[in-house]
Amino acid sequence: MRAESAVAQLDKPVRSTEFPQTSKGLPESLAAFYGQNVFTLKKMQETLPKPIYQRFLQQTKGRGTIDKPTADAIAHAVRIWAQERGATHFTHWFQPQTDLTAEKHDSFLSLKSVVTANGEEVLPFDGFSGGQLLQSEPDASSFPSGGRRTTFEARGYTIWDPMSPMFLEEGPHGTTVLYIPCVFISYYGEALDEKTILLRSNEAVSRATVRVLHLIGETDVKKAYTTLGTEQEYFLVDRALYALRPDLKLTGRTLIGSVPPKHQQLEDHYFGRIPGKVLACVSEAELECWKLGVPLKTRHNEVAPSQFEVAPIFEESSQAVDHNLLTMMTLSRIAHRYSLQALFHEKPFKGVNGSGKHCNWAIATDLGDNLLDPTVRPETNYRFLLFLVGILRGVHLHAGVLRAGIASASNDMRLGANEAPPGIISAFLGEQLSEVLAAIYEGRDIKSFSVPSVQSVKVGGTVLDLKISTLPTVPRDLTDRNRTSPFAFTGNKFEFRAVGSHQNPSWPVTILNAIVSSALNDVADMLEKQKGSKATASVEDILTVVKALYKEHKAIIFEGDNYSAEWAAEAEKRGLPNIKKAVEAFQQLKDESHIKVLTKESGVFTADELTSRYHILLEKYIKDIHIEAGTLKLMITQGVLPASYEYRLALATTVKAVKDAGGDPSVEKAALDTIGEHLTKLQPLVKKLDEALAHLGDKHGDEEDHSKYAAYTVVPLMDEIRESADALEELVADKYWPYPKYHEILFGHA
């Protein structure tokens, strides 16, 4: 079965997709069909009466709530638009605390009774009311709620988020569904989802940002928002081979598997030529995403074999999260059409790089200014310096809870593994920005920057001349790129590199927003005190605040190798938390200083909401490890052991035959003994795993105890079992081995 699947993938024809064409049969420009399946403001303006449209715009700007006449008019317009494009159903699309999205489809079909000359008759009609647009009622008890919703308290509400445009998804067999992005709350108004808290955190950042800007004289700014760009890493593997791996199907990662002689050590996959089948698949996924208004910009091979990345243009963070989730959904859906499987687990394969979701984050104003743009002379860009040290303050004071925002059983396998940032949260600014802050603090001139002799630097050290006559001079960023840093400044944004690839980015970005909003309010308090009775803060006032904050928080800045043991020792001296396990990180949500920031100071969570998330995270961690342990037991007892027994029998038969023929069976006997040693070691470990499964399955046990047991007992036990299983894979003859091997899965596109 395994061999047939491996060979069959070589003969599968590659699906072809037609690119949209003009009436003249020429390829359409991307801009011509970008967002064609989105009910944009432009489409709304074209289909709504002008007063209704103007009222909607005012309502979305916070000047009132959406009233029934407006909702009814929008519902009618979007239904007509959707049905003209083949839609038969609509769904409230929301983000429960599962890292996935949820939806329930309702048709536009309705029935009404009419009285005719022949009596009462039931007639069908198409309908979609403002009430159906605004609100729906999924069963809240069936989603993670941290105990806030039980089976007899099941009511929950999804409510339309008018800031996220509705869109159409074209499904199989011509089906089309209207998607309505929503928040999800309980009967009592508590957030049960990821979107509600993100929207709250954006408002917290806006309030704090506007407050700071007004204090330095920028009173034209009325609103601010965070921007986000998510670099999505993933693997694409053959679906037939995937189907033969219970671990990949049930857990998203391989629980056993020997690393092949060749993996990523030649460093030839990163930015290499994209395999044809993969390129076809990704191209079709991009096409679908562009129609959905997802601004995908780049695609490339990643470091590990069969690993790839797509990245978008940056957007307002709530919409960017919607688009990231849509991208993952679309990649998964389109991959099936090519007999491929997309893997978003952080560490699907041992011995090669795992996957992350780099979140490029910044703050912008309603006037279009990026507040993290240092410009050519950051030392005199006082607004930038204020926001820079404010962000450093938030990250320094609340590094622990920021670490909790990226914690999961799967991300534990990636963080700190010399392929991703460690569990120590630090910030990288780059040589020039670090020097700017240090010089301001010390009251001295900024040092000049030297570059290699093969390059010359023009004005301000921002242009490189390579001394090759045929090549142009190129602009150089103010900062280098430190790929080991979890939170690195990269030109005009911070790149939060520790977020997991399968994770909904709402949760970590919400925490980042909350701690930054609190820190910016502290900045505003300091400015108010410093400026005294003056109308606005002076340059001297601003620099005084910058110096004070730099002095207090420079310990969070680190420019070196975050992978090194020296940094771990140095971080400890600086008092930075080194949190290595998710179960340790979750405890940060019980720290009073973090709770205060996330609840009272930012208003992002209620105390009950935060407590429930703590329990949800613990519960999910336990379940993830429980599922993995159960799957490992299944694979060992039903696959590895039977294959090893069968091969051992064959070896024993060979030993006897050689001996009976008068030969020397010492080589065969040595192989037989080695296999026997691993089997002898494996059997008691499987028994221990049985006991561990029973312990994790105890419904009456304490959650915290269970999570620690999973992390410190079950995970090491699984690693020990894997060690023996992988050794057996290398010893047992290939024809006996039941599961596809790494080289078959990872190099199937070559």
Secondary structure in CASP SS format (residue, H / E / C, confidence):
PFRMAT SS
TARGET T0000
AUTHOR 0000-0000-0000
METHOD secondary structure of the structure
MODEL  1
M C 1.00
R H 1.00
A H 1.00
E H 1.00
S H 1.00
A H 1.00
V H 1.00
A H 1.00
Q H 1.00
L H 1.00
D H 1.00
K C 1.00
P C 1.00
V C 1.00
R C 1.00
S C 1.00
T C 1.00
E C 1.00
F C 1.00
P C 1.00
Q E 1.00
T C 1.00
S C 1.00
K C 1.00
G C 1.00
L C 1.00
P E 1.00
E C 1.00
S C 1.00
L H 1.00
A H 1.00
A H 1.00
F H 1.00
Y C 1.00
G C 1.00
Q C 1.00
N C 1.00
V E 1.00
F C 1.00
T C 1.00
L H 1.00
K H 1.00
K H 1.00
M H 1.00
Q H 1.00
E H 1.00
T H 1.00
L C 1.00
P C 1.00
K H 1.00
P H 1.00
I H 1.00
Y H 1.00
Q H 1.00
R H 1.00
F H 1.00
L H 1.00
Q H 1.00
Q H 1.00
T H 1.00
K C 1.00
G C 1.00
R C 1.00
G C 1.00
T C 1.00
I C 1.00
D C 1.00
K H 1.00
P H 1.00
T H 1.00
A H 1.00
D H 1.00
A H 1.00
I H 1.00
A H 1.00
H H 1.00
A H 1.00
V H 1.00
R H 1.00
I H 1.00
W H 1.00
A H 1.00
Q H 1.00
E H 1.00
R C 1.00
G C 1.00
A E 1.00
T E 1.00
H E 1.00
F E 1.00
T E 1.00
H E 1.00
W E 1.00
F E 1.00
Q C 1.00
P E 1.00
Q C 1.00
T C 1.00
D C 1.00
L C 1.00
T C 1.00
A E 1.00
E C 1.00
K C 1.00
H E 1.00
D E 1.00
S E 1.00
F C 1.00
L E 1.00
S E 1.00
L E 1.00
K E 1.00
S E 1.00
V E 1.00
V E 1.00
T E 1.00
A C 1.00
N C 1.00
G E 1.00
E E 1.00
E E 1.00
V E 1.00
L E 1.00
P E 1.00
F E 1.00
D E 1.00
G C 1.00
F C 1.00
S C 1.00
G H 1.00
G H 1.00
Q H 1.00
L H 1.00
L H 1.00
Q E 1.00
S E 1.00
E C 1.00
P C 1.00
D E 1.00
A H 1.00
S H 1.00
S H 1.00
F C 1.00
P C 1.00
S C 1.00
G C 1.00
G C 1.00
R C 1.00
R C 1.00
T C 1.00
T C 1.00
F C 1.00
E C 1.00
A C 1.00
R E 1.00
G E 1.00
Y E 1.00
T E 1.00
I E 1.00
W E 1.00
D C 1.00
P C 1.00
M C 1.00
S C 1.00
P C 1.00
M C 1.00
F E 1.00
L E 1.00
E E 1.00
E E 1.00
G C 1.00
P H 1.00
H H 1.00
G H 1.00
T C 1.00
T E 1.00
V E 1.00
L E 1.00
Y E 1.00
I E 1.00
P E 1.00
C E 1.00
V E 1.00
F E 1.00
I E 1.00
S E 1.00
Y C 1.00
Y C 1.00
G C 1.00
E C 1.00
A E 1.00
L C 1.00
D E 1.00
E C 1.00
K H 1.00
T H 1.00
I H 1.00
L H 1.00
L H 1.00
R H 1.00
S H 1.00
N H 1.00
E H 1.00
A H 1.00
V H 1.00
S H 1.00
R H 1.00
A H 1.00
T H 1.00
V H 1.00
R H 1.00
V H 1.00
L H 1.00
H H 1.00
L H 1.00
I C 1.00
G C 1.00
E C 1.00
T C 1.00
D C 1.00
V C 1.00
K C 1.00
K C 1.00
A E 1.00
Y E 1.00
T E 1.00
T E 1.00
L E 1.00
G E 1.00
T E 1.00
E E 1.00
Q E 1.00
E E 1.00
Y E 1.00
F E 1.00
L E 1.00
V E 1.00
D E 1.00
R H 1.00
A H 1.00
L H 1.00
Y H 1.00
A H 1.00
L C 1.00
R C 1.00
P H 1.00
D H 1.00
L H 1.00
K H 1.00
L H 1.00
T H 1.00
G C 1.00
R C 1.00
T C 1.00
L C 1.00
I C 1.00
G C 1.00
S C 1.00
V C 1.00
P C 1.00
P C 1.00
K C 1.00
H C 1.00
Q C 1.00
Q C 1.00
L C 1.00
E C 1.00
D C 1.00
H C 1.00
Y C 1.00
F C 1.00
G C 1.00
R C 1.00
I C 1.00
P C 1.00
G H 1.00
K H 1.00
V H 1.00
L H 1.00
A H 1.00
C H 1.00
V H 1.00
S H 1.00
E H 1.00
A H 1.00
E H 1.00
L H 1.00
E H 1.00
C H 1.00
W H 1.00
K H 1.00
L C 1.00
G C 1.00
V C 1.00
P C 1.00
L E 1.00
K E 1.00
T E 1.00
R E 1.00
H E 1.00
N E 1.00
E C 1.00
V C 1.00
A C 1.00
P C 1.00
S C 1.00
Q E 1.00
F E 1.00
E E 1.00
V E 1.00
A E 1.00
P E 1.00
I C 1.00
F C 1.00
E E 1.00
E E 1.00
S H 1.00
S H 1.00
Q H 1.00
A H 1.00
V H 1.00
D H 1.00
H H 1.00
N H 1.00
L H 1.00
L H 1.00
T H 1.00
M H 1.00
M H 1.00
T H 1.00
L H 1.00
S H 1.00
R H 1.00
I H 1.00
A H 1.00
H H 1.00
R H 1.00
Y C 1.00
S C 1.00
L E 1.00
Q E 1.00
A E 1.00
L E 1.00
F C 1.00
H C 1.00
E C 1.00
K C 1.00
P C 1.00
F C 1.00
K C 1.00
G C 1.00
V C 1.00
N C 1.00
G C 1.00
S C 1.00
G E 1.00
K E 1.00
H E 1.00
C E 1.00
N E 1.00
W E 1.00
A E 1.00
I E 1.00
A E 1.00
T E 1.00
D C 1.00
L C 1.00
G C 1.00
D C 1.00
N E 1.00
L C 1.00
L C 1.00
D C 1.00
P C 1.00
T C 1.00
V C 1.00
R C 1.00
P H 1.00
E H 1.00
T H 1.00
N C 1.00
Y H 1.00
R H 1.00
F H 1.00
L H 1.00
L H 1.00
F H 1.00
L H 1.00
V H 1.00
G H 1.00
I H 1.00
L H 1.00
R H 1.00
G H 1.00
V H 1.00
H H 1.00
L H 1.00
H C 1.00
A H 1.00
G H 1.00
V H 1.00
L H 1.00
R H 1.00
A H 1.00
G C 1.00
I C 1.00
A C 1.00
S C 1.00
A C 1.00
S C 1.00
N H 1.00
D H 1.00
M H 1.00
R C 1.00
L C 1.00
G C 1.00
A C 1.00
N C 1.00
E C 1.00
A C 1.00
P C 1.00
P C 1.00
G C 1.00
I E 1.00
I C 1.00
S C 1.00
A E 1.00
F E 1.00
L C 1.00
G C 1.00
E H 1.00
Q H 1.00
L H 1.00
S H 1.00
E H 1.00
V H 1.00
L H 1.00
A H 1.00
A H 1.00
I H 1.00
Y H 1.00
E H 1.00
G C 1.00
R C 1.00
D C 1.00
I C 1.00
K C 1.00
S C 1.00
F C 1.00
S C 1.00
V C 1.00
P C 1.00
S C 1.00
V C 1.00
Q C 1.00
S E 1.00
V E 1.00
K C 1.00
V H 1.00
G H 1.00
G H 1.00
T C 1.00
V E 1.00
L E 1.00
D E 1.00
L C 1.00
K C 1.00
I C 1.00
S C 1.00
T C 1.00
L C 1.00
P C 1.00
T C 1.00
V E 1.00
P E 1.00
R C 1.00
D C 1.00
L C 1.00
T C 1.00
D C 1.00
R C 1.00
N C 1.00
R C 1.00
T C 1.00
S C 1.00
P C 1.00
F E 1.00
A E 1.00
F E 1.00
T C 1.00
G C 1.00
N C 1.00
K C 1.00
F E 1.00
E E 1.00
F E 1.00
R C 1.00
A C 1.00
V C 1.00
G E 1.00
S C 1.00
H C 1.00
Q C 1.00
N C 1.00
P C 1.00
S H 1.00
W H 1.00
P H 1.00
V H 1.00
T H 1.00
I H 1.00
L H 1.00
N H 1.00
A H 1.00
I H 1.00
V H 1.00
S H 1.00
S H 1.00
A H 1.00
L H 1.00
N H 1.00
D H 1.00
V H 1.00
A H 1.00
D H 1.00
M H 1.00
L H 1.00
E H 1.00
K H 1.00
Q H 1.00
K H 1.00
G C 1.00
S C 1.00
K C 1.00
A C 1.00
T C 1.00
A C 1.00
S C 1.00
V H 1.00
E H 1.00
D H 1.00
I H 1.00
L H 1.00
T H 1.00
V H 1.00
V H 1.00
K H 1.00
A H 1.00
L H 1.00
Y H 1.00
K H 1.00
E H 1.00
H H 1.00
K H 1.00
A H 1.00
I H 1.00
I E 1.00
F C 1.00
E C 1.00
G C 1.00
D C 1.00
N C 1.00
Y C 1.00
S C 1.00
A H 1.00
E H 1.00
W H 1.00
A H 1.00
A H 1.00
E H 1.00
A H 1.00
E H 1.00
K H 1.00
R H 1.00
G C 1.00
L C 1.00
P C 1.00
N E 1.00
I C 1.00
K C 1.00
K C 1.00
A H 1.00
V H 1.00
E H 1.00
A H 1.00
F H 1.00
Q H 1.00
Q H 1.00
L H 1.00
K H 1.00
D C 1.00
E H 1.00
S H 1.00
H H 1.00
I H 1.00
K H 1.00
V H 1.00
L H 1.00
T H 1.00
K H 1.00
E H 1.00
S C 1.00
G C 1.00
V C 1.00
F C 1.00
T C 1.00
A H 1.00
D H 1.00
E H 1.00
L H 1.00
T H 1.00
S H 1.00
R H 1.00
Y H 1.00
H H 1.00
I H 1.00
L H 1.00
L H 1.00
E H 1.00
K H 1.00
Y H 1.00
I H 1.00
K H 1.00
D H 1.00
I H 1.00
H H 1.00
I H 1.00
E H 1.00
A H 1.00
G H 1.00
T H 1.00
L H 1.00
K H 1.00
L H 1.00
M H 1.00
I H 1.00
T H 1.00
Q H 1.00
G H 1.00
V H 1.00
L H 1.00
P H 1.00
A H 1.00
S H 1.00
Y H 1.00
E H 1.00
Y H 1.00
R H 1.00
L H 1.00
A H 1.00
L H 1.00
A H 1.00
T H 1.00
T H 1.00
V H 1.00
K H 1.00
A H 1.00
V H 1.00
K H 1.00
D H 1.00
A C 1.00
G C 1.00
G C 1.00
D C 1.00
P C 1.00
S H 1.00
V H 1.00
E H 1.00
K H 1.00
A H 1.00
A H 1.00
L H 1.00
D H 1.00
T H 1.00
I H 1.00
G H 1.00
E H 1.00
H H 1.00
L H 1.00
T H 1.00
K H 1.00
L H 1.00
Q H 1.00
P H 1.00
L H 1.00
V H 1.00
K H 1.00
K H 1.00
L H 1.00
D H 1.00
E H 1.00
A H 1.00
L H 1.00
A H 1.00
H H 1.00
L H 1.00
G C 1.00
D C 1.00
K C 1.00
H C 1.00
G C 1.00
D C 1.00
E H 1.00
E H 1.00
D H 1.00
H H 1.00
S H 1.00
K H 1.00
Y H 1.00
A H 1.00
A H 1.00
Y H 1.00
T H 1.00
V H 1.00
V H 1.00
P H 1.00
L H 1.00
M H 1.00
D H 1.00
E H 1.00
I H 1.00
R H 1.00
E H 1.00
S H 1.00
A H 1.00
D H 1.00
A H 1.00
L H 1.00
E H 1.00
E H 1.00
L H 1.00
V C 1.00
A C 1.00
D H 1.00
K H 1.00
Y H 1.00
W C 1.00
P C 1.00
Y C 1.00
P C 1.00
K C 1.00
Y H 1.00
H H 1.00
E H 1.00
I H 1.00
L H 1.00
F C 1.00
G C 1.00
H C 1.00
A C 1.00
END
